Amino acid sequence: MKFTSTFFATTAAFVASVLASASATPLTRTTRTVFTPPVTYPHAGTVWFSGQTHNVTWDTSEAPSQITNKLGRILLRKDGVTTPLILAENFDILLGRIEVKVPLVVEGSDYQLNLFGDWGDFSPEFTIQGYGI
Ligand SMILES: *[C@@H]1O[C@H](CO)[C@@H](O)[C@H](O)[C@H]1NC(C)=O
């Protein structure tokens, strides 16, 4: 996959829509508890291959008893930009792990995951390699 200007335009539009929907949602701090679960796998040094299945894991030990948004979503991020590629969604954020299939993407060592519960958290940068061709 080559990152084209169309891709970046799509990503920019996506980011803009996320920001717009975030600001359109009124935050009532007294009733909402923001939970930002830290990603524990993949970590720095992790190498994934396209097509593999892995458990993404995160720490739920600090989870408050009341969470505003219990549904999680994981997006792929590359070179500091969150892409529209969804690896998993609509899972319980309190599970602490979810299986994802590594998509076929350009090889790189600057991938991160963006785990969303109430709020987004980034994994450390890790590597995705291709099918070995
Ligand atoms: C993910 O974790 C579950 C529970 O520990 C396990 O059953 C499953 O095999 C794991 N998947 C992979 C791809 O390791």
The ligand as an SDF file (V2000), in Angstrom:
LIG
                    3D

 14 14  0  0  0  0  0  0  0  0999 V2000
   -5.5390  -14.7840   22.8970 C   0  0  0  0  0  0  0  0  0  0  0  0
   -5.7950  -15.0310   24.2550 O   0  0  0  0  0  0  0  0  0  0  0  0
   -6.7680  -16.0490   24.4910 C   0  0  0  0  0  0  0  0  0  0  0  0
   -6.9860  -16.1450   25.9930 C   0  0  0  0  0  0  0  0  0  0  0  0
   -5.7840  -16.2470   26.6890 O   0  0  0  0  0  0  0  0  0  0  0  0
   -6.2880  -17.3640   23.9020 C   0  0  0  0  0  0  0  0  0  0  0  0
   -7.2650  -18.3530   24.0610 O   0  0  0  0  0  0  0  0  0  0  0  0
   -5.9990  -17.1680   22.4140 C   0  0  0  0  0  0  0  0  0  0  0  0
   -5.4640  -18.3470   21.8680 O   0  0  0  0  0  0  0  0  0  0  0  0
   -5.0290  -16.0300   22.2100 C   0  0  0  0  0  0  0  0  0  0  0  0
   -4.8520  -15.7780   20.7900 N   0  0  0  0  0  0  0  0  0  0  0  0
   -3.6460  -15.7230   20.2230 C   0  0  0  0  0  0  0  0  0  0  0  0
   -3.6370  -15.4080   18.7730 C   0  0  0  0  0  0  0  0  0  0  0  0
   -2.6050  -15.8850   20.8520 O   0  0  0  0  0  0  0  0  0  0  0  0
  1  2  1  0
  1 10  1  0
  2  3  1  0
  3  4  1  0
  3  6  1  0
  4  5  1  0
  6  7  1  0
  6  8  1  0
  8  9  1  0
  8 10  1  0
 10 11  1  0
 11 12  1  0
 12 13  1  0
 12 14  2  0
M  END
$$$$
